[in-house]
Amino acid sequence: MYIKKREKIVGKLYELRLYVAGRTSKSIVALENLKKICEEHLKGKYSIEVIDLLEKPQLAEGDQILAIPTLVKKVPEPVRKIIGDLSNVEKVLVGLDIRPRITD
């Protein structure tokens, strides 16, 4: 499943891959949290690929996935991985190398 949010792109495009194992509550929460973070901090500059390892377990090897859910930032480099439900926004932003938006 792909979720693409590409508008007129100014700056980096983030290619993100979320590995899950079925539609567990943790996987659903991770995807919801990721979408929220992307819309708030990367609006129009990201694509998300969701890979269900129950359907395609062979894909875990390429990104060396050892736990799920795992988010992999493919582009821009360097490749980074974040494990868990992505509920700690600050850690996700640091992991994706994104500066938080400052609101007035």
N, C-alpha and C positions, 0 to 999 in steps of 0.2 A: 504494500500500500504506500502510495506517495502522497504527500501533502506539499503543495508548492504554493508559495506566496512570493511571486516575483512581480514587482511593479517596475517602474523606471528605476533601475539599479544604480545607485551612487555609492561607491565604496565596495567593500568586500561582500561576496555572496557566501553564505555559510551552508555547507552540505553536511547534514546531520543524519545519522543512522541510529535508530533506536531498536535494540534487540530485546524481544520479549519472548515469553513462553505461554502462548494462549492468551485468553482474555481474563487473566486473573485481576483481582482488585488492585494489586500493586502495579501491574502493567498498565491498567487503565489510568490510574492516578499519575503514573510517570508520563504518559502521553499527554494528559490534560495539563500537567504542570509545564511540560516542554512547550506545548502550544502557547500557553499563557506567557511564558518567558519570552518566546520568540516574537509574539505579537507586540509585547511591550518594549523589547530592546532591539529587535532585528526586523521590524515591520518592513515587508517587501524585499528582504535580503536573505531569505533562507529557503531551503527545501528540506523536508523530513522524509526519510524512508523508514518504514516500520517493517522489521523482519521478525516473523514468528518462527522461532526455532523448533516448534513442534511440527511445523509444516516443512521447513527447510533446514534441518540440523547441520547440514554440510557447510552452510554459510558462516557458522560460528568460527571455524578454523581460520578463515582469512583475516579476521580482525582479532583473533586470539581471545575470544569471549569465554570467560570462566565463571561469570555470575550474571544473573539477570534480575531486573532490567539493567541494561548497560547502554549508555549513550556514547556514540563515537562521533567526534567532530573530524570529518575527513578533510574538509577544506574550509578556511585557509589553514595551511600547515602552521605549526606542527600538529600532527594527529594527536588527539587527546581523548581519554575515556573517563566517563563518570558513571559510577555504579550506584544504583538505588532508585528511589521513586522521584528524585529531583525536587523534593519539597523544600530543600534549603537553597533558596534563590541565590544567596550570596556565593555559596560554594559552586553552584552551576555557572554563574557569571564568571567567577575566577577560572573555572575549568575550561570555559569557552573563550577565555581571554577577552571578555567584554567589560567595558567600563559601565557601571550603573548610570542610568539617566538621573540627572539632578533636577528635582522639581522645585519650583519657587514656592 
